[in-house]
Structure formats: structure tokens, C-alpha cells
Amino acid sequence: MLRWIALFTLLANALLFLWYSIQVAPVADKASAAVDIDTLRLVSEINPKSLAWLQGDVETSSCVEFDGFGSWVKASAVKRFVYEQGFTSEIDQVRVNGERNHRVVVMLPPQLNERMKVIDYLARTEKRELDDMLDFEYAITGFKDRHAAEKKLTQLKGAKIKARIEFDPVNQLRFKVRVFEYIDRKLSNEIKEVVVESYSVEKNEKKVCQRVASLRPTE
């Protein structure tokens, strides 16, 4: 009796497995059919340009750099202004060696007659008292920048007075705004003039720059 029960159990299991195999096979066939064989390609068949996105979307374009901003606030104002004109930009900051407290040092001659001529000249042009010029050198201060000091130095040399420029060296943090142009639209001279005149730009120049591809701002 036990032998028949065992045989019946084995037969039932075989029938159950056969039924399950019949039900699963169509599902697997449908899943395989969902794959479009025509879309499968070897790596060697793919255009390398189509894989550029794997390295990051970097594009090359012309750009205009406005340099010489003394504060992040001014650089940010320019960045906002050019964005309103339809251009994207970025801000760079660098440390540069600068100058401040420019002064023109006049070397008074040792000969009494020549010395008095120079002192008289400085008393007239600089509106200073003679007591301020009793030493062998006299410093003219109050210049806005090097250009103003050089202008005074040229004036003194024209009067045959020996002098030199001195200043205090300083390490300054400066900011640069890089404005990216488009193939079909360049930064106009009018926009450049507004930036240069309104934000005290030291220099601006056109370059070729690289940037991460981005959406063009709406105008």
C-alpha cells in the first residue's frame, strides 16, 4: 500500500511541474520579444561623438573678461547686469600684488642755491611752508593712484627737479567677470561701455573660453 502512495505522489509532482513549465514559458517569450534586436549594437559601431556626455557637456565659445574689480559686490552687480541682457557669466577671484599710498619723493640738492630754487618751486606749487622742507628729501602725498603720481613726477622732471615714486606694496584680492558669448549673438559695444564706465573696470579683453554647457537664459 505504501508503495502505491509513493508512486502516486511522484506522479502528482511530475504533473504539477509540467503544468507550471507550460504557464511560465509564454511569459518568458513575451519578455524576450520586448527586446528590439535591431537596437542592439556593438560598442565599436557607436559614433564616439555620441559618448561625449560621459565626460561632461563642455563647450567652447568666445567670451569677454572684465578684470580689476576690488570687491565681490561690484563683480556680482556686473554678473547680474549681463544676465539681464541675456548672457551667462562666472566670477573668478585671484590675489595680486598691488600698490597704495603713492608718493613722489623730491631729492633736494645739497648746494644751497639749487636747494633754495627747489624749495621755492615746491612752496609755490604744493602750498607748503618752508619749515616742512628742511630735510634732504621731501615727499608729496595724496595721490589717488600711480597714474596721478607719474603725472606729478613728469611735471617735476620738466622743472629739472630730481624725484622718484614710492609706494606701499599690498597683496589684494581682485575679481574678474567672464561673460560667455553665443554663436549667433556677441556682447555689444554698448553693453561693454556700460560695464566699463559704471563699474570702474581696469581692462576688458576677448578670449576663447570653455564652460559647462547650460541653458541659454531667457531674454
DAURMO-V482066 format. One record per helix or strand of 3 or more residues. SS is the DSSP state (h for helix, s for strand). FROM is the first residue (numbers start at 0). TO is the last residue. If there is no record, write none. Layout:
SS/FROM/TO  SS/FROM/TO
This chain:
h/1/32  h/36/38  h/42/44  h/47/54  s/57/68  h/71/83  s/88/106  h/111/125  h/129/132  s/136/139  h/145/157  s/162/179  h/188/197  s/202/211
